[in-house]
Amino acid sequence: MSGGHPVASAEHHPCASVSVVVPVYNSENTLNELCKRLVSVLRSCSSTFEIILVDDGSHDASWDRCVQIAEEMSHVLALKLMKNYGQHNALLCGIRLAKYEVIVTLDDDLQNPPEEIPSLLEQLARGFDVVYGTPQSQQHGFWRNRASQITKLVLKRAMGASVARQISAFRAFRIQLRDAFTDYRGSFVSIDVLLTWATRRFTAVRVRHMARAVGESNYTVGRLLTHAVNMMTGFSTLPLQLASIIGFACALLGAIVLIYVVGRVLIQGVSVPGFAFLASIVAIFSGAQLFSIGIIGEYLARMHFRAMDQPSYVVQDRVGQAPGTDVE
């Protein structure tokens, strides 16, 4: 990780053009402040910028607020998806429409301070392709943090990068990486895994992580664990390998039991008594078989859905052109 390096003064070192993508979900009370702070920061650290707000099927007045902001600010593009597809799907939509050389993504709840964007851009300038803003301290509950850690462990396996333990929704990367997943289609999306298809130059920098000012996180423990399972079966062969290991272990156990039973008969002339012993062996083998079949079924289901060619998202409405703002 590369936290601890001094951050260059953004005021005197404006960098490349930046596209900021924000997935929006039930955040009508934070959008105005978020966009104002983004504009203030981007004017100081970027020559040209745009802000892309992607409403992911919100149930409150978030879309109305997005439309209002896009009409008031010429450098804001607002998109409305047909339904709630998920955070990463919404991000993919915005990323594919971004047009500037650096793409920054962050949440809509102000837990990722926009003022930390220059820290990410500085690391990109040092030669990295992807930079994560790792929270100095997580502002979540105990079980939410544990579920997040499990998800990151799974990501480490799927991404094949050690920085996976430090990932967050606050990230910056070069737009060229987008070419690696231009043709990706599927209902399940993991932006972090897709980025590994293009590069291995990842790093992370420590940033502030603020307490949520309004509402509750939409990423519950259950959703995080579901996300972890989806990543394992969607972007990794680990479950299949695990099923093979369990099958081998059960076969080895069966061979040991067989040797024990035959040995008792040959040496002592008696069979192994007890229904409980037999039932437990049958239960072990049946459980292993069902577990393996279940894992194979998960992969077959994903092949089925992939064959259906489901879109990652569908855009319902679009407001604003986001032509960019040139800083003099």
N, C-alpha and C positions, 0 to 999 in steps of 0.2 A: 504494500500500500504506500501511497506517496503523500500522505498528509504531513504537515509539519514544514513544508517548504513555504517560503514567503510568497504571498500573492502579489503579483505585479499590480501597480495602480491602474485600475480600469479607466480612470479619468484621462490618462495620458497615453494609453496604449489601446486604441480602438482596434478590434480584431475583425475577422471575416464576417460575412453575412450570416445571420442566424435565423432559423425557423424554430419556433417554440410550439410544441404540440401538447395540448392539455385535454385529457379525457374528462368529460363532465358528466357527473351523475348526482342528481339531487343536491346541488350546491348553489342555489340561487343567492344565498346570503354571503358568499365569499367571492363570487366572480368579479364584481366591480373592483374590490380592493386588489385582488390578484392581478387583474389586467393593468391597473394603474401602476402597481409596483413593478410589473414586468416591463412596461413601457419606460419607466424611469431608469431601470437597470440597463435595458438594452440600448437606450440612447447613449449611455456612457461607455459601453463596451463593444458596440457593434456599429459598423458603417451602415448596414441595411438589415432590416429584420421584418418578420411577420409573426403573428400569433394565430394559431389554428385551434379553435375550440370545437371539440367533437362531442356533441350531446348523445350519450349512450342510452337513450330511452328513459330519460328522467321522468319522475312522476310529479315533480313540483313545477315551479315556474322557471326552471333553469333555461329552457330553450328561449323563452321570451326575453330573459336577461341576456342571453347570447346574441339574439337579434338586435337588441337595443345597443349593445356594445359594438357590434359589427357596423351598425349604421352610424354610430358616433365616431368610431376610430377607423380610418381608412386602411390601416395595416392589419386589421383583424378579419379573419375568415371564420364563419360559423357554419358548422355542418350538423345536421340532425339525422341520426340513424333510424331505421324503421322500427327497431325494437332494441332491447338490452342484449347486446352481443357479448359483453365482457370488456374489461379494461384494456387488455392487450389487443383485442380486435379493433376497438376504437382507436388505439394508438396506431395500429397498422394503417387504418384509413387515413389518419392525419399525416403519417410519415410518407405515404405514397403521394400525397398532394404537396408536400413541402418542396420548395424550390431553391433554398439557399444552402451553402456548403457545409454548415454545421446544424445538426438537428438536436434540440434539447427537449426532453420530456420531463414533466413534473405533474404531481397530483393537483387537484382543484381545491384542496382543503386548507391551503396555506401552511401545512406542516413542513413542506419544502420551501424555505425562504427564497424568493427570487433573487435576493441580494447575494446568494452564494453562487450564482451562475458564473461570474468571472473566475472563480476558483476552478470550475470544471474546464472552462475554455483555456485556462493557463496550462493545464495538463495536456490538452489536445495539442497546444502549440509546441509541446516538448516531444512530440512524435508518437503519442498514443493515438489509437483509433477510437476507443471507447473509454469513457471516464464515468464512474459512478460516484454519486455523492452519498457516502456512507454516514449515517447518523452517528453523532458523538454519543448519544444515548437515546434509546428507543422510548417514545412516549405512548406506549401501549400497555395493556394489562399483561399479567403473567402468562396466561394460556395463549393469548394472541402472540406474544413474543416466542413462546415455545413452538407454536405451529409455524411461525415464520422461519425459525431455525431449521425445522424439519424440511420445509420447502426449499431452503437454500442448500441443504445437504443433497436433496434430489437434483437440484439445478447443477450442483458441482459435478454430479455424475453425467447429466445430460449435456452440459456445456463443455466438459473436459477442460475447465479452466479453474485455477485455484481462487481467482477473484470472485467466484460464485458465492463464497461465504460473505461477501461484502456488497452484493448487489442491492439496488433499491430502485424505486420508480423514478428517482431523480438521476437522469443520465444525459450524457452528451456524446454524440458520435458523428463521424463524417458521413456526408450524404452518399458517398460512393458505396458504402456498405449495403445500401438499399438494393443495389443491383443483384446481390446474391439471392434475394428472396422476392424479386419482382413478380415471378410467376407462381408464387406459393398460393395455394388455395386450400381451404379446409376450415371447419368450424372451430377448431381449437388452435390458438395462436400463443406462442411464447416469444416475445420480442427478444429476450435475452439469448435464447437458444438460436434464433434466426441470425442474430448478429455474429455468432460463432461460425456461421457458414462462410463468412467473409474474412475474418481476421482472428488473430490470437493476441493482438496488442491491446490488452485490457489493463486498466489500473483503477484505483479508487482514491478518493480524498475525503478526509473528515469534514463534515459540514454540520451546521446546527439543525436540529430537528425539533420543531415547535409542537407544543400540545395542541390538540385539535380544538379550535375556538368554537365551532358550531357543529352540532349534530354528532353522530357516531360513525365509526368507520364501516364502510360497506364490505370490507374484507374481514369476515368473521373467521373463527377458528375452523368451522366446517368448510367454508369456501377455500381457505388456504390448503387444507388437507386434500380437498377434491382437486385443487390445482396441482398439488404434488403428484397425485395419482395420475392425472391426465398427462403430466410431463413425463412420468415414468413410462407410460404405455404409448405415448405419442411420439417421443423423441429419443427413446432409449430401449435397448434390449435387455436391460437389467432384470425385469420380471421374468422373462423367458429363461435367463441364466439361473435365476433363483429357483424356478420350477425344476430345471434340470438337476440342480444340486440337491433339492429336496427329494426328487425321484431317486437319485443315486443313493442318498442317505437311507431312504426307506428300503431300497433293494439290498443294501449292505446289512441293514438291521434284520431283514428277512433271512438273509443267508446265515447270519449269526444264530438266529432263533432255530433255523433248520438244523444247523450243526449241533446245537445244544440238544434238540429233541432226539435226533438220530443217535447222538452220543449217549444220552441217557438210556436209550433202548439197547444199544450194543454193549455198553459197559455194565449197567446196573440191571438190565433186563426189564425195566419198567418204563411206562410212558409218562409224559408230563401231565399231571392231573390239573383240573381246574378250568371251569368255564370262563372265569374272569380273565385268565391269561389269554385264552384264545380270542375272547371278545375284544380285549385291548389291542391285540395285534391286528385284527380285522379293522378296528376303528382307525388305527394309525395309517394303514394302507389306503383305506377308503378316503380318509381326510386328505392324504397327499394327492390322490388321484383327482378328487374334486377340486382341490386348490389349483393343480396344474391345468385342469380343463377350464377352470374359471379364467386363469391368466390368458390361455390361448383364445378363449372366447372374447376377452377384451380386445385383443389384437385383431381378431376377425371382425369385430364390430367396427373398429376404426377403419379397417380396409373397406368395409361395407359403406360407411359414411363418406370415405374419401372417394369411392367409386360413384357415389351419388353427386359428387362435384358441388357440394354445398358451398355457397359463398361465405367468406369470412365476415362480411357485413354488406348491408345495402343502404345507400344514402337516400333519405327521403326528401331533404330540403337543404338548400345552400344559400347563405346570405353573405355578401361581401366578396370582393375580388382579391383583397390582400396584395396590392401592388407593391408593397414594401415602403419603408420610410428611410429616406437618405438623410444621414446626419451630417450636418455641415461642420 
